[in-house]
Amino acid sequence: MTSTKNTIWLTVLVASLGYFVDIYDLQLFNIVSKQSIRGLGITDPAWVDKYDYTLFLWQMTGMLVGGLFWGVIGDTKGRKNILFGSILIYSLANLANAFVGDMTQYSIVRFIAGLGLAGELGAAITLVSEIMHKEKRGYGTMLIVTMGALGAVAAALISKMKLEWAGLQNWQVMYVIGGSLGLLLLVLRMGTFESGMFDEVKKSNVSKGNFFILLRQGKRLRRYIASILIGLPVWYSIGVLIKFSEKFAITNQVQGEPVNIGFAIMYAYIGLSFGDLLSGLLSQLFRSRKKIVYLYLFFTVVVTLLFLYLQNMSTSTYYLFCFLIGTATGYWALFVTMASESFGTNIRATVTTTVPNFVRGAVVPITLSYKSLELSMGNINSALIVGIVCIGLAFISLSFIPETFGKDMQFTET
């Protein structure tokens, strides 16, 4: 299908708004999960913590399964089908989440939500990368992730409004808002169109959406694993530094009002949005993805050390560091775009969908490692060790990925 400039940018807009709702839901769960558990009548702090983590595991399991499921759908049935299917599933799951009556229902709904959320980013990046000019596609993927990060900011701000409606509690209203926003997006998605590259490959006899293609050649497998490991510092920062920021603040004797996790998440995601915008612009200016990711990794090292070891700072300064952590790891768009550009059209959606979801899933072993080390080493030193591993693997893995800026994406994997 012949694309015009207007339809291309409409597709970018729709993909951006879809990722906005995606991140809204992901961070909404982090913000209101304990509140919602107490809203279901569970008040014992130990059980609240246990169910909070259990629900998180169900959601991440759904995302890991969904990453592979939607990737195969995207490479066999089309990128546009993921955009419709994923948004429909996680929007309905959000609405259902507002009316769960017990933890069994809540767990099932979080799994379904994770399944739907898994498809959004990979489909958006794959589609936009394939329909835009190879020298300009960085702008499109930059806008998608920049807009998406603002979804977390919206979730944090709305959660502070204490909304109640028709007998629903605040956490229920927030889930209703997320589901409603997603369903509204389905109307806009009617204006999107399928990738011409996919349409050409669809007519060929080449194997499509076959995950095992990635495992059959050592060089290709190393490139795939490296694509995943490059993203580890992002979710180390969100899953450890920001998620446990309240405890780090106590350890480092932050002065003033107690640190609020909702605000820490909000400032971190404002930083992520700014970082993604800046990294996208820098990659276009310097015509390189790798150089900018290296720069951001160095920045991550510096900010992490300061965040963990500076003491007696004010609460406002602490929130500034939350912002800087987000900014330093704001190369999510570049990382996913590099993965998309590194693999052929017949397996591209599978790669672009599974890579970010495997990184998101890695937050489970990352946080478990942190918690196990914390018992003997304390929270600061355990966070440092886990950070060294995550950032070190990212540095090493980046050397296995060739420069992808301006790369012709019209090729297949055999």
Stockholm file with secondary structure:
# STOCKHOLM 1.0

chainA/1-414         MTSTKNTIWLTVLVASLGYFVDIYDLQLFNIVSKQSIRGLGITDPAWVDKYDYTLFLWQMTGMLVGGLFWGVIGDTKGRKNILFGSILIYSLANLANAFVGDMTQYSIVRFIAGLGLAGELGAAITLVSEIMHKEKRGYGTMLIVTMGALGAVAAALISKMKLEWAGLQNWQVMYVIGGSLGLLLLVLRMGTFESGMFDEVKKSNVSKGNFFILLRQGKRLRRYIASILIGLPVWYSIGVLIKFSEKFAITNQVQGEPVNIGFAIMYAYIGLSFGDLLSGLLSQLFRSRKKIVYLYLFFTVVVTLLFLYLQNMSTSTYYLFCFLIGTATGYWALFVTMASESFGTNIRATVTTTVPNFVRGAVVPITLSYKSLELSMGNINSALIVGIVCIGLAFISLSFIPETFGKDMQFTET
#=GR chainA/1-414 SS CCCCHHHHHHHHHHHHHHHHHHHHHHHHHHHHHHHHHHHTTCCCHHHHHHHHHHHHHHHHHHHHHHHHHHHHHHHHTCHHHHHHHHHHHHHHHHHHHTTCCSHHHHHHHHHHHHHHHHHHHHHHHHHHHHHSCTTTHHHHHHHHHHHHHHHHHHHHHHHTTCCCBTTBCHHHHHHHHHHHHHHHHHHHGGGCCCCHHHHHHHTSCSCCSCGGGGTSSHHHHHHHHHHHHTTHHHHHIIIIIITTHHHHHHHTTCBSSCCCHHHHHHHHHHHHHHHHHHHHHHHHHHTCSHHHHHHHHHHHHHHHHHHHHCCSCBHHHHHHHHHHHHHHTCCHHHHHHHHHHTSCTTTHHHHHHHHHHHHHHTHHHHHHHHHHHHHHHHHHHHHHHHHHHHHHHHHHHHTTSCCCTTCCCCCCCC
#=GC SS_cons         CCCCHHHHHHHHHHHHHHHHHHHHHHHHHHHHHHHHHHHTTCCCHHHHHHHHHHHHHHHHHHHHHHHHHHHHHHHHTCHHHHHHHHHHHHHHHHHHHTTCCSHHHHHHHHHHHHHHHHHHHHHHHHHHHHHSCTTTHHHHHHHHHHHHHHHHHHHHHHHTTCCCBTTBCHHHHHHHHHHHHHHHHHHHGGGCCCCHHHHHHHTSCSCCSCGGGGTSSHHHHHHHHHHHHTTHHHHHIIIIIITTHHHHHHHTTCBSSCCCHHHHHHHHHHHHHHHHHHHHHHHHHHTCSHHHHHHHHHHHHHHHHHHHHCCSCBHHHHHHHHHHHHHHTCCHHHHHHHHHHTSCTTTHHHHHHHHHHHHHHTHHHHHHHHHHHHHHHHHHHHHHHHHHHHHHHHHHHHTTSCCCTTCCCCCCCC
//
